Amino acid sequence: MTDLDQPTAEAAGIGRRAILVAAPIAAVAVGVGVSACGSDDSSSADSTAPATGTTDSIGGQVLAKTADVPVGGAKVVGDVVVTQTSAGEFAAFSTRCPHMGCSVAPQGSALDCPCHGSEFALDGSLVKGPATTGLTKVPVTVKGSDIVSG
């Protein structure tokens, strides 16, 4: 049997145009299917962690417990990073780097952007670019052992 004996896609009733139209639709369908298969990583959650997202009696969102943020360090809670520059001195900032929007992460006593190397101090100020400004401050207060937004 030669290649000439094999039916072509067009002979089978499938034209080039139909294939070109169907390919992007199939790609989207595969993407939706894969995203629906995401893992539930709740098994690694710390059972002693505060119920972040809860609301205190005044209406602020509890971000973390004071004991969960080390002195001279930071803890990321969603899209906010909570810092403790010295004992009892807490601040919070958006994790979004002002350079290109990547998420900063605590690295020792600094907040580093993994995308382009910007570095920020625990007070949110710019230490090293390419970012040209510090991190955006998120207002927080300490209520008992809770660090609360607002």
C-alpha positions in Angstrom: 0.0 0.0 0.0 1.4 3.4 -0.9 0.7 6.9 0.5 -1.6 7.4 -2.4 -3.8 4.6 -1.2 -4.4 6.3 2.2 -7.5 8.5 2.5 -6.6 12.2 3.2 -8.3 14.3 5.8 -10.1 16.2 3.1 -11.3 13.0 1.5 -12.6 12.0 5.0 -14.7 15.2 5.1 -12.3 17.2 7.3 -10.9 20.2 5.6 -7.9 22.3 6.5 -10.1 25.1 7.7 -12.0 22.9 10.1 -8.8 21.7 11.6 -7.5 25.2 12.0 -10.7 26.3 13.7 -10.9 23.3 16.0 -7.3 23.4 17.2 -7.6 26.5 19.4 -10.8 25.3 20.9 -9.2 22.0 21.8 -6.3 23.8 23.4 -8.7 25.8 25.6 -10.6 22.7 26.6 -7.4 21.0 27.6 -6.3 24.0 29.6 -9.6 24.1 31.5 -9.4 20.4 32.1 -5.9 20.6 33.5 -6.7 23.6 35.8 -9.7 21.7 37.2 -7.2 19.0 38.3 -5.3 21.3 40.6 -4.1 19.8 43.9 -5.7 20.6 47.2 -2.5 21.3 49.3 -4.4 21.5 52.6 -2.4 18.7 54.0 0.6 20.9 54.4 -1.4 23.7 56.2 -0.2 24.4 59.7 -3.0 23.4 62.1 -2.0 26.1 64.6 -2.1 28.9 62.0 -4.7 31.6 62.6 -7.9 31.6 60.6 -6.7 34.2 58.2 -9.5 36.0 56.5 -11.6 36.1 59.7 -13.0 39.4 60.7 -12.5 40.9 64.2 -15.4 42.7 66.0 -14.5 46.0 64.4 -14.3 44.7 60.8 -10.6 44.3 60.1 -9.2 41.1 58.7 -6.9 39.0 61.0 -3.7 38.5 59.0 -1.6 36.6 61.5 -0.8 36.0 65.1 2.0 38.2 66.5 3.9 35.0 67.5 3.9 33.8 63.9 6.0 36.8 62.7 9.6 36.5 63.8 11.5 39.6 65.1 13.6 40.8 62.3 11.6 38.7 59.8 8.4 38.5 57.9 5.5 36.2 57.0 3.5 36.2 53.8 -0.2 36.0 54.2 -2.0 35.9 50.8 -1.0 39.0 48.9 0.3 40.8 52.1 3.7 40.4 53.8 3.7 41.2 57.6 7.0 42.2 59.1 8.3 42.7 62.6 11.3 45.1 62.4 11.9 45.0 66.2 10.0 43.4 69.1 6.4 44.5 69.0 6.8 46.7 65.9 4.7 45.3 63.1 4.0 46.6 59.6 2.5 45.1 56.4 3.0 45.7 52.7 1.7 44.4 49.4 3.8 41.5 48.1 3.6 43.1 44.7 7.0 44.4 43.6 6.5 48.0 42.1 8.9 47.1 39.3 7.0 44.5 37.3 4.4 43.1 39.8 6.1 39.9 40.8 5.6 38.7 44.4 8.3 39.5 46.9 9.3 36.9 49.5 11.1 37.1 52.8 14.8 36.2 52.6 16.5 36.5 55.9 16.0 40.1 57.1 15.0 41.4 53.7 12.2 41.1 51.2 13.4 40.0 47.8 11.8 40.0 44.3 12.8 36.8 42.6 12.0 38.1 39.1 14.6 40.9 38.7 16.4 41.1 42.0 14.9 44.1 43.7 15.4 44.1 47.4 13.4 45.8 50.1 14.0 46.4 53.8 11.5 45.1 56.4 10.1 48.6 56.6 9.2 48.4 52.9 11.8 50.8 51.7 13.8 50.1 48.6 17.3 48.7 49.2 18.3 47.7 45.6 16.6 48.1 42.2 15.6 47.8 39.4 12.4 48.9 41.3 12.4 52.7 41.9 10.1 52.9 44.9 9.4 50.9 48.1 6.5 48.5 48.7 3.0 49.7 49.1 2.1 49.9 52.8 -1.0 48.1 54.1 -2.3 49.6 57.4 -2.4 47.1 60.3 -3.0 47.3 64.0 -2.2 44.8 66.8 -5.2 43.7 68.9 -4.2 41.3 71.6 -2.2 38.6 69.8 -3.8 39.3 66.4 -2.3 41.5 63.6 -5.4 43.0 62.0 -5.7 44.9 58.7 -7.2 48.3 58.7 
